[in-house]
Amino acid sequence: MLRFVLSLAILLPTTAHAQFSIDAEPIHYSSDEVDDPVARLIGLIDAGEADLQYDPEQGWLPSLLRAFDVPVSSQGLVFSKTSLQRNRIAPRTPRALYFSDDLYVGWVPNGDVIELSAVDPQKGAIFYTVDQHRRDAPVFVREMDRCVICHSSTHTRGVPGHIVRSVYPDADGMPLFRAGTYRTDHTSPFDKRWGGWYVTGTHGGMRHMGNELVDTPNDPENLDVERGANLTDVSDRFASGAYLSPHSDIVALMVLEHQVAMHNAITSANYSARLALRDKDVMNAALDRPDDYESDSTRRRLQSAAEDLLKVLLMCEEFPLTAPVEGTSGFADEFAARGPRDARGRSLRHLDLQTRLFRYPCHHLIYSEAFAALPERLRLQTLDRLYDVLTERDRTPAFAHLTPEDRRAIFEILRDTLPGLPEKWHR
């Protein structure tokens, strides 16, 4: 019988983004009622409808990736000591990360556990570990105090979420924090990305911080970015045979960065809207107002949540590429093939990689369960704002990066592929 263990959470402090406890009404983050890919797999295993196989080399990793349909081509390799198993991570033994639309998997050779971060549509990131010792069935432990203390902070908009960071690593992979670190997403300058990561792929004259160690600890910013540029093979730097792939694909890393930002934005908008609607109900009851009464304060809070979400969704402030980018693992093709596609064969998963990440700059997580599960009032308001931008009723500077052709293509793709659109999208 599969065992599922809950590691109880500590009480989190409030943050600049979220002045509330995530365990308070209406969030109840620490409750054992979760609906994420890991919880669903646990249910299938307990019901005898799924069976994971233990691998003598990578433990439960290959079986977990197959069960969750996580592509091996998504592998990214992190050699900085910046996670739960930092003592096992080093330039010779990097941590491998894999991801799909709603799951992130972390694995270290000879590690005690596999780390999982799954997306619950209402609660955001739910963290688990899987014991790597040989057993008849995997043991999943829901982690909170060890994970949420960092993964619910200003780095994640104050909600349980995900972090991609770039650091200055020393010879052992230890970040030299005095030099600073960079939280990485689609807005980050290219030359501040991937410190502490291996990066395979070409990127022309652009430079990044990946593939290299700090040679002069007293001058950590003196990183040889030329030496680490445009590498298509880094397997000589670590025991690549112990991994499922020798790649740390640059395209996968770029998609990962923006997907993490999008997940955090969806969770933040969800929390903000639910708190605003709860406060509305409390005030309406206290002041004997109709249940559907909305104050100016409530409307502003919902508008702010929708606007913030829309700007991440439409890739506002994306750092422009000045040279073509090409990966090495085949991730780009595999990612694009997952669709869905409109009547003309276009998909939001089609990548550009010449001047920007996506050919049609609207994030594919608009199809996610988390977006669909937003409070209806917020979901419809976000779609109304999206309609205004795409039909050029809104031409504010924040969306000036979208050409008329971009707007028309995104509108047509969504009209053909996104369920639950208001009727005006189909007129």
C-alpha positions in Angstrom: 0.0 0.0 0.0 1.3 3.4 -0.9 2.0 5.8 2.0 1.3 9.5 1.9 2.7 11.5 4.7 1.9 15.1 5.6 4.7 17.2 7.0 3.0 20.0 9.0 3.6 23.6 8.1 5.0 26.3 10.2 3.1 29.5 10.4 4.4 31.8 7.7 5.0 35.5 8.2 3.2 38.0 6.0 5.0 39.4 3.0 4.9 42.5 0.9 2.7 40.8 -1.7 0.4 39.0 0.6 -0.6 40.4 4.0 -2.2 37.3 5.2 -1.5 33.8 6.5 -1.9 31.2 3.7 -3.6 28.9 6.2 -6.3 31.4 7.0 -9.8 31.6 5.4 -10.3 31.3 2.4 -7.0 29.7 1.3 -6.4 26.9 3.9 -3.2 25.9 2.2 -2.1 23.3 4.8 -5.3 21.3 4.7 -4.9 17.8 3.3 -7.5 18.4 0.6 -5.4 18.9 -2.5 -6.1 18.3 -6.2 -2.9 18.2 -8.0 -1.1 15.7 -10.3 0.7 14.0 -7.4 -2.4 13.6 -5.3 -4.2 12.1 -8.3 -1.4 9.6 -8.9 -1.4 8.6 -5.3 -5.2 7.9 -5.6 -4.5 5.8 -8.7 -1.8 3.8 -7.1 -3.9 3.2 -4.0 -6.8 2.0 -6.2 -4.5 -0.4 -8.0 -4.8 1.5 -11.3 -1.2 2.6 -11.6 2.0 0.9 -10.8 5.5 2.6 -10.7 8.6 0.6 -11.3 11.9 1.2 -9.4 15.0 1.7 -11.5 18.4 0.6 -10.0 20.1 3.6 -11.3 17.6 6.5 -11.0 15.2 5.0 -8.5 11.6 6.2 -9.1 12.6 9.0 -11.5 12.0 7.3 -15.0 8.7 5.8 -13.8 7.5 9.1 -12.4 8.3 11.0 -15.5 6.3 8.5 -17.6 3.4 8.6 -15.2 3.2 12.4 -15.4 4.0 12.6 -19.1 7.0 14.9 -18.3 9.4 15.0 -21.3 13.0 14.1 -20.7 13.9 16.8 -23.2 12.8 19.4 -20.7 15.9 18.5 -18.5 17.8 21.4 -17.1 20.9 20.9 -14.9 21.6 23.1 -11.9 25.0 22.8 -10.2 24.6 25.6 -7.6 23.7 24.6 -4.1 20.3 26.2 -4.0 17.8 23.5 -3.1 16.7 20.9 -0.5 19.6 18.5 -1.3 22.3 21.2 -1.6 24.9 18.9 0.1 24.7 16.5 -2.8 24.8 19.1 -5.5 28.0 20.3 -7.1 29.4 21.0 -10.6 30.3 17.3 -11.0 26.8 16.2 -9.7 24.2 18.8 -10.8 20.6 18.6 -9.9 18.3 17.6 -12.9 15.0 19.5 -13.3 12.2 18.3 -15.5 8.8 19.9 -16.1 5.4 19.7 -17.7 2.6 22.2 -17.7 1.6 21.5 -14.1 4.5 19.6 -12.5 8.2 20.2 -11.7 10.6 17.3 -10.8 14.0 17.6 -9.1 16.5 14.7 -9.0 20.1 14.4 -7.8 22.3 11.3 -8.3 22.4 9.2 -5.2 19.9 11.6 -3.5 17.7 10.5 -0.7 14.6 11.8 -2.3 13.0 13.1 -5.5 11.5 16.5 -5.2 8.1 17.3 -6.7 6.3 20.6 -7.1 2.8 20.1 -8.4 0.2 22.8 -9.2 -3.1 22.7 -7.3 -5.6 25.0 -9.2 -6.7 26.7 -6.0 -3.7 26.5 -3.7 -0.8 26.9 -6.0 2.4 24.9 -5.6 2.2 21.8 -3.5 5.5 20.3 -2.6 6.3 16.6 -2.1 9.3 14.4 -1.7 9.5 10.7 -2.8 11.8 8.4 -0.8 14.5 7.0 -3.2 15.1 3.8 -1.3 13.9 0.6 -2.9 10.4 -0.3 -1.8 7.4 -2.1 -3.2 5.8 1.3 -3.9 6.9 4.9 -3.6 6.4 6.9 -0.4 5.2 10.4 -1.0 5.7 13.0 1.7 3.9 16.4 1.4 6.5 19.0 2.4 5.7 22.4 3.9 8.1 23.7 6.5 11.2 22.8 4.5 9.9 24.1 1.2 7.2 26.8 1.8 9.5 28.9 4.0 11.4 29.8 0.8 8.8 29.1 -1.8 6.2 31.5 -0.4 8.1 34.8 -0.3 8.6 38.0 -2.3 10.4 35.7 -4.9 7.0 34.0 -5.5 4.7 37.0 -5.1 4.0 36.0 -1.5 2.1 32.8 -2.5 3.2 29.2 -2.7 5.1 29.1 -5.9 8.3 28.4 -7.8 11.7 30.1 -8.2 14.3 30.2 -10.9 17.5 32.0 -9.8 20.8 32.9 -11.3 23.8 33.1 -8.9 27.6 33.5 -8.9 28.8 30.0 -8.0 32.2 29.1 -6.6 34.3 26.0 -7.4 32.0 23.8 -5.2 28.8 25.4 -6.5 28.2 27.5 -3.4 26.5 30.8 -4.4 28.6 33.8 -3.5 25.6 35.8 -2.1 27.6 38.9 -1.5 27.7 39.4 -5.3 23.9 39.2 -5.4 21.5 36.8 -7.1 18.9 37.3 -9.8 15.4 36.0 -9.9 14.9 34.9 -13.5 11.9 35.2 -15.8 11.1 36.4 -19.3 11.9 40.0 -18.4 15.4 39.3 -17.2 18.4 40.5 -19.2 20.0 37.7 -21.1 23.4 38.4 -19.5 21.9 37.8 -16.0 20.5 34.4 -16.6 21.6 30.9 -15.6 24.5 31.5 -13.2 24.9 28.1 -11.5 23.2 26.2 -14.4 24.6 24.2 -17.3 23.3 25.5 -20.6 23.4 23.7 -24.0 22.5 25.5 -27.1 23.5 28.4 -29.3 22.6 32.1 -28.9 24.9 34.0 -31.2 26.5 37.1 -29.8 24.3 37.2 -26.6 26.0 36.1 -23.4 24.7 34.5 -20.2 26.2 33.4 -16.8 25.8 29.7 -17.3 28.4 26.9 -17.6 31.1 28.7 -15.6 32.4 29.0 -12.0 33.8 32.0 -10.4 37.6 31.9 -10.6 38.3 34.8 -8.3 36.1 34.7 -5.2 37.2 38.1 -4.2 35.8 39.4 -7.5 32.8 37.2 -8.1 31.4 39.2 -10.9 34.5 38.5 -12.9 32.8 35.5 -14.6 34.2 34.3 -17.9 31.0 34.5 -19.9 32.9 34.0 -23.2 34.1 30.6 -22.1 30.6 29.4 -21.3 28.9 30.7 -24.4 27.3 28.7 -27.3 28.2 25.3 -25.9 26.3 22.4 -27.3 27.9 19.7 -25.2 28.8 20.0 -21.5 29.0 16.2 -20.8 32.7 16.4 -20.0 31.9 18.5 -17.0 29.9 15.9 -15.1 29.1 12.2 -15.1 26.5 12.5 -17.8 25.9 8.8 -18.0 24.2 8.9 -14.6 21.5 11.2 -16.1 18.6 10.5 -18.4 20.0 13.1 -20.9 23.3 14.9 -21.4 21.4 18.1 -22.2 20.5 21.3 -20.4 18.6 22.8 -23.2 18.5 26.6 -23.5 15.0 26.6 -25.0 13.7 24.4 -22.2 15.3 26.8 -19.7 13.6 29.8 -21.3 10.2 28.2 -21.3 10.7 27.1 -17.7 11.5 30.7 -16.6 8.3 32.2 -18.0 6.1 29.2 -17.0 7.3 29.7 -13.4 6.4 33.4 -13.6 3.0 32.5 -15.1 2.2 29.9 -12.5 3.0 32.4 -9.7 1.0 35.1 -11.4 -2.1 32.9 -11.6 -1.8 31.8 -8.0 -1.3 35.4 -6.9 -4.4 36.6 -8.8 -6.4 33.7 -7.5 -5.5 34.5 -3.9 -6.1 38.2 -4.3 -9.5 37.7 -5.9 -10.7 35.2 -3.3 -9.6 37.5 -0.5 -11.4 40.5 -2.1 -14.6 38.5 -2.6 -14.4 37.2 1.0 -14.0 40.7 2.3 -17.0 41.8 0.1 -19.2 39.2 1.6 -18.1 40.1 5.1 -18.8 43.8 4.6 -22.1 43.2 2.8 -23.3 41.1 5.7 -22.1 43.6 8.3 -23.7 46.5 6.5 -26.9 44.7 5.5 -26.2 45.2 1.8 -27.3 42.9 -1.0 -25.1 39.9 -1.5 -24.0 41.0 -5.0 -23.1 44.6 -4.0 -19.5 45.5 -5.0 -17.8 48.5 -3.5 -15.3 50.6 -5.4 -12.6 49.0 -3.3 -13.6 45.5 -4.3 -13.7 46.5 -8.0 -10.3 48.0 -7.8 -8.8 44.9 -6.2 -10.3 42.7 -8.9 -9.2 45.0 -11.6 -5.6 45.1 -10.2 -5.5 41.3 -10.0 -6.7 41.0 -13.6 -4.4 43.6 -15.0 -1.3 42.1 -13.3 -2.2 38.6 -14.6 -2.8 39.9 -18.1 0.6 41.6 -18.4 2.4 38.3 -17.6 0.1 36.4 -19.9 0.9 38.6 -22.8 4.7 38.7 -22.2 4.8 42.4 -21.3 8.4 43.7 -20.8 9.9 40.6 -22.3 13.6 41.0 -22.9 14.2 41.0 -26.7 16.5 38.5 -28.2 19.3 40.0 -30.4 20.4 36.7 -31.9 18.7 33.4 -32.8 18.5 30.8 -30.0 18.6 27.0 -30.7 18.5 24.1 -28.2 20.1 20.7 -28.3 17.6 18.2 -26.8 14.7 18.4 -29.3 12.6 20.1 -26.6 11.4 22.9 -28.9 9.8 20.5 -31.3 8.3 18.3 -28.6 6.9 21.3 -26.8 5.3 22.8 -29.9 3.7 19.4 -30.9 1.6 19.4 -27.8 -0.8 22.0 -29.2 -3.7 22.7 -29.3 -4.0 24.2 -32.8 -6.5 26.5 -34.4 -8.1 25.9 -37.8 -5.0 27.2 -39.5 -2.6 24.9 -37.6 -1.3 27.7 -35.3 -0.6 27.1 -31.6 0.4 29.3 -28.7 3.2 26.7 -28.2 4.9 27.6 -31.4 8.2 29.2 -30.6 9.9 32.1 -32.3 13.5 32.1 -30.8 14.6 34.8 -33.2 13.6 38.0 -31.4 11.4 36.6 -28.6 10.4 33.3 -27.0 6.9 32.7 -28.5 5.8 33.3 -32.0 2.4 34.4 -30.7 3.1 36.1 -27.3 0.3 34.7 -25.1 1.2 32.1 -22.6 -0.1 28.5 -23.1 -1.0 28.3 -19.4 -4.2 30.1 -20.4 -5.4 26.5 -21.1 -4.4 25.3 -17.6 -6.7 24.0 -14.9 -5.3 26.8 -12.7 -6.5 29.5 -15.1 -9.9 27.8 -15.6 -10.3 27.6 -11.8 -9.9 31.3 -11.2 -12.9 32.8 -9.4 -15.4 33.4 -12.2 -15.6 37.1 -11.6 -11.8 37.4 -12.1 -11.6 35.0 -15.0 -14.2 36.8 -17.0 -12.7 40.2 -16.2 -9.3 39.0 -17.4 -10.8 37.6 -20.6 -12.7 40.9 -21.1 -9.4 42.8 -20.8 -7.7 40.4 -23.1 -10.5 40.9 -25.6 -10.0 44.6 -25.5 -6.3 44.4 -26.0 -6.5 41.8 -28.9 -9.2 43.7 -30.7 -7.2 47.0 -30.3 -9.9 48.7 -28.2 -7.0 49.0 -25.7 -3.8 50.5 -27.1 -2.1 51.5 -23.9 1.8 51.5 -23.9 2.0 48.3 -21.7 0.8 46.3 -24.7 2.7 48.2 -27.4 4.9 45.2 -28.1 1.9 43.4 -29.7 1.6 44.2 -33.4 -1.8 44.2 -35.1 -0.8 40.9 -36.6 0.1 39.5 -33.2 -3.2 40.5 -31.7 -5.2 39.1 -34.6 -3.4 35.8 -34.6 -3.7 35.3 -30.8 -7.4 36.3 -30.9 -8.1 33.7 -33.7 -6.1 31.0 -31.9 -7.9 31.5 -28.7 -11.3 31.7 -30.4 -10.7 28.3 -31.9 -9.1 26.5 -29.0 -10.0 28.0 -25.6 -13.2 26.6 -24.0 -15.4 28.9 -21.9 -14.9 32.2 -23.8 -17.7 34.8 -23.6 -20.0 34.8 -26.6 -18.6 38.1 -28.0 -15.4 36.3 -28.9 -17.4 34.2 -31.5 -19.4 37.0 -33.1 
